């Protein structure tokens, strides 16, 4: 019998820094179910409260109790209707805007969580691979050339088709020898973002003054034109994406262990990336089409929830949808009321809040890694 070598003794004595597979799996699940339930309940309660406050607040103030009574009355659960002006303000202006903010925020938050899971990078968001700018090209083209043959669906359809085409283009250009490397995908997305910016510039060049004003305001991000038909136009795309995304939570958890371990555990990594990028395109295109370019929601919300609740996607995906909705409803409330009677662009407001957070995140990551080498 041969004596064990020094290397063998060290290997036997030193535990795996990552821990045994069961420990790693527990780490991916994050905190206990009680804490997750409490956090989910808090997000839902905060979203309902902010939505009601947003519906009650504005140039025409409506008491919060009257808002609840009117909603209960419409739902045939009791309550009393408001006067004619109050009902019109609440149901024709305020509530469509609140519901649209919920849908757009949920779509952006969930899309950001998907992108961070697909790339294994907490700094990723849909704009990284050109989805946002590609969808913006389609929407801007529809505005610049006065296209409306699909009614309220026109901008949504153009944004989705352009966003999906951009994703497919980035994917094909970054694919080599049957595989797609994340770094190549991101670098290709940067180039496509620049090209999409040039196409948007061309659309602005050919547009008239009225269309240029509309495009400029749209690019800054806003929910000012919210109506029930527009809510119904964005609802199918957002609902499909939000319902499909949680089905991939377990495979995203396995992918977080690394591509090779995920393949050994039965995950088709290539197919998973393609499907999730398509779902992200669906969510992002529906949000961009109706609200314009709103940045940092898809970056900030999933990252904060990951810091609080851990990396498990079973909570992170629906939690990011709830958090994104809460952030956007709150931001829209501030945008409407901070500079009355004027209205701040929603995309500008989220960028003002998100940029300092992004800088802090970069410095924190660099400090933890000891530099960027």
C-alpha positions in Angstrom: 0.0 0.0 0.0 1.5 3.3 -1.0 1.5 6.3 1.3 -0.7 9.3 0.2 1.1 12.1 -1.4 1.3 15.6 0.1 -1.1 16.8 -2.6 -3.5 14.0 -1.8 -3.3 14.8 2.0 -4.1 18.5 1.3 -7.0 17.6 -1.0 -8.4 15.4 1.7 -7.9 17.9 4.5 -9.1 21.0 2.8 -12.8 21.3 2.1 -14.2 22.6 -1.2 -14.6 26.4 -0.7 -17.9 26.2 -2.5 -19.1 23.5 -0.2 -20.8 20.2 -1.1 -23.5 20.2 -3.8 -26.3 20.1 -1.1 -24.9 23.3 0.5 -24.6 25.0 -2.9 -28.2 24.1 -3.7 -29.3 25.5 -0.3 -27.4 28.7 -1.1 -29.3 29.0 -4.4 -32.6 28.7 -2.6 -31.9 31.8 -0.5 -33.6 32.5 2.8 -36.4 30.5 4.3 -39.9 30.4 3.1 -41.1 32.5 6.0 -38.8 35.4 5.1 -39.7 35.1 1.4 -43.5 35.2 2.2 -43.0 38.2 4.4 -41.0 40.0 1.7 -43.6 39.1 -1.0 -46.4 40.3 1.2 -44.6 43.6 1.9 -44.0 44.2 -1.8 -47.7 43.5 -2.6 -48.9 45.7 0.2 -46.6 48.5 -0.7 -47.6 48.3 -4.4 -51.4 48.4 -3.5 -50.8 51.4 -1.2 -48.7 53.4 -3.6 -51.2 52.6 -6.5 -54.1 54.0 -4.4 -52.1 57.1 -3.4 -51.2 57.7 -7.0 -54.8 57.3 -8.1 -55.9 59.8 -5.5 -53.1 62.4 -6.0 -53.0 65.1 -8.7 -54.3 68.5 -9.7 -57.8 67.2 -9.0 -57.4 65.7 -5.5 -59.6 62.7 -4.7 -59.9 61.5 -1.1 -58.3 58.0 -0.7 -61.5 56.6 0.8 -63.5 57.8 -2.2 -61.0 56.0 -4.5 -61.6 52.8 -2.7 -65.3 53.3 -2.7 -65.4 53.9 -6.4 -63.3 50.8 -7.1 -65.5 48.7 -4.9 -68.6 50.1 -6.7 -67.2 49.3 -10.1 -66.4 45.8 -8.9 -70.0 45.4 -7.6 -68.7 44.9 -4.0 -70.4 47.8 -2.4 -69.0 51.3 -2.2 -70.3 54.5 -3.7 -69.5 56.2 -7.1 -67.9 59.6 -7.2 -69.4 62.7 -8.9 -69.3 62.9 -12.6 -66.0 64.8 -12.7 -64.3 62.6 -10.1 -65.3 59.4 -11.9 -64.0 60.7 -15.2 -60.7 61.8 -13.7 -60.2 58.6 -11.8 -61.3 56.1 -14.5 -60.3 57.9 -17.7 -57.0 59.4 -16.6 -55.5 58.2 -13.3 -56.3 54.4 -13.2 -55.2 53.7 -16.8 -51.9 55.4 -16.0 -51.4 53.4 -12.7 -52.2 50.1 -14.4 -49.9 50.8 -17.3 -47.1 51.8 -14.8 -47.7 48.4 -13.0 -47.4 46.5 -16.3 -44.4 48.3 -17.6 -42.5 48.2 -14.3 -43.2 44.5 -13.8 -42.1 43.8 -17.4 -38.8 45.7 -17.0 -38.1 44.3 -13.5 -38.7 40.7 -14.7 -36.7 41.2 -17.9 -33.7 42.5 -15.9 -33.8 39.5 -13.6 -33.8 37.2 -16.6 -30.9 39.0 -18.2 -28.8 38.9 -15.1 -29.6 35.1 -14.7 -28.8 34.4 -18.4 -25.5 36.2 -18.3 -24.6 35.4 -14.7 -23.8 39.1 -14.2 -25.7 41.4 -11.8 -24.8 44.4 -14.0 -26.8 43.0 -17.0 -30.1 44.5 -18.2 -32.1 44.2 -21.4 -30.3 47.2 -23.0 -27.0 45.3 -22.8 -27.7 43.2 -25.9 -29.7 45.8 -27.8 -33.3 44.8 -27.0 -34.3 48.2 -25.7 -32.7 50.2 -28.6 -34.0 47.7 -31.2 -37.5 48.0 -29.9 -37.1 51.8 -29.8 -36.1 51.8 -33.5 -39.4 50.1 -34.4 -41.5 52.4 -32.2 -39.7 55.6 -33.5 -40.1 54.5 -37.1 -43.9 54.0 -36.6 -44.1 57.5 -35.1 -41.9 59.2 -37.7 -43.7 57.7 -40.7 -47.2 58.1 -39.3 -48.0 54.4 -39.3 -51.3 53.6 -37.6 -52.8 50.8 -39.7 -53.0 48.5 -36.6 -54.6 51.1 -34.4 -53.3 51.1 -30.8 -51.4 47.9 -31.6 -49.2 49.6 -34.3 -46.4 50.9 -32.1 -46.4 47.7 -29.9 -46.2 45.4 -32.9 -43.4 47.5 -34.6 -41.5 47.7 -31.3 -41.8 43.9 -30.7 -40.8 43.0 -34.2 -37.8 45.3 -34.2 -36.7 44.2 -30.7 -37.1 40.5 -31.7 -35.2 41.1 -35.0 -32.4 42.9 -33.1 -32.1 40.0 -30.6 -31.9 37.4 -33.4 -29.3 39.6 -35.2 -27.2 39.9 -32.1 -27.5 36.1 -31.4 -26.5 35.1 -35.0 -23.6 37.5 -35.1 -22.2 36.3 -31.8 -22.7 32.6 -32.4 -19.5 30.6 -33.4 -19.0 26.9 -33.7 -22.4 26.1 -32.4 -21.9 28.1 -29.2 -22.5 31.6 -28.0 -20.1 33.2 -25.6 -21.5 35.8 -23.2 -18.6 38.3 -23.7 -19.1 38.1 -27.5 -22.9 38.5 -27.1 -22.4 41.6 -25.0 -19.8 43.2 -27.3 -22.1 42.5 -30.3 -24.9 44.1 -28.4 -22.9 47.3 -27.9 -22.2 47.5 -31.6 -25.9 46.9 -32.4 -26.9 49.6 -29.9 -24.7 52.1 -31.7 -26.3 51.1 -35.1 -29.8 51.4 -33.6 -29.0 54.9 -32.4 -28.0 55.8 -35.9 -31.3 54.5 -37.3 -33.2 56.5 -34.7 -31.3 59.6 -35.8 -32.3 58.9 -39.5 -36.0 58.6 -38.4 -35.8 61.9 -36.6 -34.1 63.5 -39.7 -37.0 62.5 -42.0 -39.8 63.4 -39.4 -41.6 66.7 -39.4 -41.7 69.1 -36.4 -44.7 67.6 -34.8 -43.3 64.0 -35.1 -39.9 65.1 -33.8 -41.6 66.5 -30.7 -43.5 63.3 -30.2 -40.3 61.2 -30.7 -38.3 63.3 -28.4 -40.8 63.2 -25.6 -41.3 59.5 -26.2 -37.6 58.8 -25.9 -37.5 60.5 -22.5 -40.0 58.1 -21.2 -43.5 58.9 -20.1 -46.9 57.4 -19.2 -48.8 60.7 -19.9 -50.7 59.2 -22.9 -52.0 56.2 -21.0 -55.5 55.0 -21.9 -57.4 51.8 -21.4 -56.9 50.7 -25.1 -53.1 51.2 -24.7 -53.3 49.1 -21.5 -55.1 46.4 -23.4 -52.5 46.6 -26.2 -49.5 46.0 -23.9 -51.3 43.5 -21.5 -51.0 40.3 -23.7 -47.3 40.7 -24.3 -46.5 41.6 -20.7 -48.8 38.9 -19.3 -47.3 36.1 -21.4 -43.8 37.0 -20.5 -44.5 37.4 -16.8 -46.3 34.0 -16.7 -43.7 32.1 -18.7 -40.6 33.5 -16.9 -41.0 31.6 -13.5 -41.1 28.3 -15.3 -37.3 28.7 -15.9 -36.4 29.5 -12.3 -34.8 26.2 -11.5 -32.8 26.0 -14.7 -31.5 29.6 -14.1 -30.4 28.4 -10.6 -28.5 25.6 -12.2 -27.0 27.9 -14.8 -25.7 30.1 -11.9 -23.4 27.2 -10.9 -21.7 27.5 -14.3 -22.3 26.3 -17.8 -20.5 23.0 -17.5 -22.2 22.0 -14.2 -25.5 23.0 -15.7 -25.0 20.9 -18.8 -24.0 17.9 -16.6 -27.2 18.4 -14.6 -29.3 18.2 -17.8 -29.8 21.8 -18.8 -29.6 22.6 -22.5 -27.8 25.9 -22.0 -28.0 27.1 -25.6 -31.7 26.5 -25.9 -32.3 28.1 -22.4 -30.5 31.2 -23.5 -32.5 31.5 -26.7 -35.9 31.0 -25.1 -35.1 33.5 -22.2 -33.8 36.1 -24.6 -37.0 35.8 -26.6 -39.0 36.2 -23.4 -36.9 39.2 -22.4 -37.5 40.7 -25.9 -41.3 40.2 -25.4 -41.3 41.9 -22.0 -39.0 44.8 -23.0 -40.7 45.5 -26.3 -44.1 45.7 -24.7 -42.7 48.2 -22.1 -40.7 50.3 -24.6 -43.6 50.5 -27.0 -45.9 52.2 -24.5 -43.6 54.1 -22.1 -40.5 54.9 -24.2 -37.0 54.2 -23.0 -37.0 53.8 -19.2 -33.6 52.9 -17.8 -32.2 51.3 -14.7 -35.4 49.6 -13.4 -34.2 46.3 -14.9 -30.8 46.8 -13.3 -31.7 48.2 -9.9 -34.7 46.2 -8.8 -33.3 42.6 -9.3 -30.0 43.5 -7.8 -31.5 45.0 -4.6 -33.7 41.9 -4.2 -30.8 39.6 -4.7 -28.9 41.4 -2.0 -31.9 41.0 0.4 -33.3 37.6 -0.5 -30.4 35.7 -2.1 -29.9 34.5 -5.7 -32.7 32.0 -5.9 -34.8 32.7 -9.0 -38.0 31.1 -7.7 -38.5 34.3 -5.7 -36.3 36.6 -7.7 -38.3 36.6 -10.9 -41.8 37.3 -9.5 -40.2 39.5 -6.8 -38.5 41.6 -9.5 -41.8 42.0 -11.3 -43.5 43.3 -8.1 -40.5 45.5 -7.2 -40.3 46.9 -10.8 -44.0 47.7 -10.6 -43.6 49.4 -7.2 -40.6 51.5 -8.4 -42.3 52.7 -11.6 -45.7 53.6 -10.0 -43.7 55.5 -7.3 -41.5 57.2 -9.9 -44.6 58.1 -12.0 -46.2 59.7 -9.0 -43.2 61.8 -8.3 -42.9 62.7 -12.0 -46.5 64.0 -12.0 -46.4 65.9 -8.8 -42.9 67.2 -8.2 -43.0 70.1 -10.6 -46.8 70.8 -11.1 -48.3 71.8 -13.4 -45.3 70.6 -15.5 -44.5 66.9 -15.6 -41.0 65.4 -15.4 -40.0 62.8 -18.0 -40.2 59.4 -16.4 -37.0 58.0 -18.0 -35.0 61.1 -16.9 -36.2 60.6 -13.3 -35.3 56.9 -13.2 -31.9 57.6 -14.7 -31.2 60.3 -12.1 -32.0 57.8 -9.4 -30.4 54.8 -11.0 -27.1 56.3 -12.2 -25.7 57.0 -8.6 -26.8 53.4 -7.7 -24.9 52.0 -10.7 -21.8 54.0 -9.8 -22.0 52.7 -6.2 -22.5 49.1 -7.6 -19.4 49.4 -9.8 -17.2 50.6 -7.0 -18.5 47.9 -4.6 -17.9 45.2 -7.2 -14.4 46.6 -7.9 -13.5 46.8 -4.2 -14.6 43.2 -3.6 -12.7 41.9 -6.6 -9.6 43.9 -5.8 -9.6 45.7 -9.2 -10.7 44.9 -12.7 -7.6 42.8 -13.8 
